[in-house]
Amino acid sequence: MDKITRKTSFGQWFSAINFRLFEKQVESLKSDLYTKKLTTESFLKLMLFAQAETNSKLKVLKISRYLRATLWKPAYLWLRRIEAKSVP
């Protein structure tokens, strides 16, 4: 186990999640079947991060830039999911 402690509220949210049980449920439901680089666990973390950070339009822009830089899908698709709009 590493010595890094998670004292942020974001880290504390994830400490309550049992990712082993979560992964078993994902495998049984086959919800990672069509994902490439973005697993269900990463998607959950991204959604919680987006929910915590979408207090202003500037932060939405920051998330959009992050998504463009790191994920395989275009950022506007994830932003539509974050904003609960339909994805084409």
PyMOL commands that set and color helices and strands:
alter all, ss='L'
color gray80, all
select helices_A, chain A and resi 9-15+19-29+40-53+57-70+75-82
alter helices_A, ss='H'
color red, helices_A
deselect
rebuild
show_as cartoon
